[in-house]
Amino acid sequence: MRTKFSSELAALTDELALMARATHEAAECAAKAIENPDLTAAYEVFQLEEQIEAEHAKCENRAVILLALEAPVARDLRNVVTAIQIAEDLAAITERLSRVADAATRAFPNPVAPEPSTELLTAMATSVVGLTAATIELITIRGTDTGRMLIEPDPAIDQLHQQLTRTVADSGWAHGNAAAVESALLAHHYERCAAFCVRIGRRIRFFHTGMPLSTQMQEEAAG
C-alpha cells in the first residue's frame, strides 16, 4: 500500500512539473505578444491555458483520491495539500497570462499599449518568465534549503509597476484614458503572476518545514 501511495505522490509531482513547464511556456509566449504584435504567440497562450486547465483537473482528481482513500498523515498530508494549492497557483498565473494575450489580440496589429508602456510591460514580462522558470526547478527538485526563501521576489516588478503607474497618470500622457487603464491593468496582471510564483516558493517551504505562509511573510518582513 505504501509503495502505491508513493507512486501516486510521484505522479502528482510529475503533473505539477508539467503544469509548471506549460506555465513557463505561456509566459514566454505572452512576452512575445507584448514585445511585438504577435498573434500566433497570443493564440499559443490560449492553447496552453486549456492544457493547464486539463492538467489542473487531473491534479485535483489524483489529490482527492489520495486524501480519500489513503488517509495520509503529517508530511504526506502536507505534500498532497501543497500540491493542490500549487496547481491552483499555476492555473491562476496562466489565467492572468491569458488576459494579457487577449489584450494583445484585441490590439493587433497595433502594439498592446503605447510607448513607453510597452517597454515597461515587456520588462515585467521578462521578469515573470524568469520567475516561472524558477518554479519549474523548484517543483522538480523540491529544494530542501529551507533556511531561505525558495523563490525570491523580483524587486524590478514593483519598480516597473510603480514607474508605469506614474507614467500613465502623468499630465503629459497623450494616449487617452482607455490606453492608460489598459496599461495599468496589464501591469497588474504581471504583478499578480510574480506574486503567485513567490507564493509557490512559500508553499514548498511549508511542505518541508510546516511553517505557515503568514509566518514566512512575517519573517521576510522582519528580515
N, C-alpha and C positions, 0 to 999 in steps of 0.2 A: 504493500500500500504506500509506504514511504517513497519507494522508487517511482511509482506512478505520480505521486504528488510533486516530487522534484522535477520530473519530466514535464509536467503541466506548467510549473513555475518557469522553467526554462523556455517553454514555448511562448508563454506570456511575455517574457523579456524579449524574445525574438520579434514578436509582433509589435512591441513598443519601439524597438530599434527600427523596424520597417516604417512605422509611422514617423519616427524622427527623421529618417532619411528623406521621406517624401515631403515632410515639412520644410526641410532644408532646401530641397529642390524647388518647392513652391516659393520660398523666399528669394532664391536666385532668379526665378522667372519673373516675379513681381518687380525685383530690382531692375531687370532689363526693360520691363514695360514702363517703369518710371523714368529711367535714364533717357531712353529714346522711344518714341512711339512705336510699339511692337505688339501688334495684335496677336501674333502667334504665341508669344510669351504669356500674354494675358490669358488666352484660352487654355494654355497648359496649366495655369494656376487653377482654373475651374476643374479641369480633369483630375488634378492632384487632390483637390478638395473632396471630390467624390470618392477617390481611392482611400483617402484618410478617414472619411466617414464610415466606409465599409470596414476598414481595419479597426476603427474605434468600436464598432458594434461587436466585432469578433473578440476584442479585448474584454469588453464588458461581459459578454456571454461566458468566456472562459473564467473570468474572475468570479462571476456569480456561482458557477458550478463548483469552483474550488471552495468558496465560502460556504455553500450549502451542503456539499457532500463530504468535504474533507475536514471541516471544523478546525481550521488552523489556529494555532495559539502563538502568542508572543511575536518573535521575529517573523515567522511565516505569515501571521496576520498582517503585520506592518508591510510586508512585501506585497501582498495582494492589494491592500488598501492603497498603498503608494502607487502601484501600477494603474489602478483605476483613475486616480487623481491625475497622474502624468498623462494618461491617454486623453483626459478631458482638456488638459492644458494644451496639448499638441493640437487637438481639434480646434480649440479656441484661437490659437495662433493662425492656423490655416484659414479660419473664417475671416479673421482680420485681413489677411493677405488677399483673400478673395474679394473683399470690398475695395482694396487698392486696385486689383485687376479690373474690377467693374468700372471704377472711375477712369481707368486707362482706356477701356473700350468705348466708354461714352465720349471721351475727349478725342479719340482717334479721328483723323490723322494728326491732330494737334497734340502738343505736349499736355500731360495731365494737369500741369499747373504752369503759370508764367514764371519766368526767371525773376528774382533769384530763388523762388520757392523750389523749383525743380532741382537745383543744385543741392539745396539743403535736404530735400527729401531723398535724393539719391545717396547722400552721405548717411542718412538714417537707415536707409535700406541696406547699405553695405554693412553697417554695424549689426543689424538683425541677421544678415546672412552669417556673420561670424558667430553670433550667439547660438543660432540654430545648429551650426556645425559643432559647437561645444556640447550641445545636448546629445548629439549622436554618440560622441566619445563617452560621455558620462553614462548614458544608458547602456552602452555596450560593455564597458569595463566595470560599471558600478564602483567607481572610485571609492577608496576607503580612507583617504586623507580627510578625516572629519574635523581636524583642528582648524580648518579654514573654510571659507565659503567655496562651494563647488563650482558655481558659475558667478563670476564677479560682474556686478553691474557695469555697463559701459558708460562712463561719465559723458562721453560725447553725445549720447542720445538725449540726455536732459539739456545739455548746452545747445544742441542743434534745435531741439524743440522750442526752447526759450527764444533762440535767435529768430526762428521762423515766426513765432507769435509776435515778436516785436516788429518784424518786417511787415506782416500783413496788417498790423494795427497802426503803422506809421502814417502820418498825414501825407507822406509822399507816395503812398501806394496808389498806383494809377490803373489798377486792373479790375476794380469794382468789388462789391461786397460778395457776390457769388464766388468769385475766384478766391477771395480771402477765406471764406468759410470752408471751401473745398480743400484748400491748402492746409488749414488748421486741422481739419478732420483727418486728412491723410497722415499728418504728423502724429495725431493722437493714436491712430491705428498702429503705427510703428512703435510708439512709446509703450503701448499695451503689449505688443509682441515681445518687446525686450523684457518687460516685467514678467510675462509668463515664463520666459526662458530662465530668468533668475529664480523664479518660484520652483521650477523643476529641480534646480540645484538644491534648494532648501528641502524639497520633498525627499530627495535621495539622501540628504544628510539626516533627515528624520528617520528614514529607514535604517540607517546604520546606528544611530545613537538614541532614537526615541525622543529627541529634543523637538518640542512643538515649534511650528513655524513662527508663532508670536514671540517665543523666547529667542529664537535665532535673530529675528528682526531687532529685538531689544539689544541683543549682544552686538549686532552690527552697528546700531546707532551709537552705542557706548564706545565702540572701538574707533 
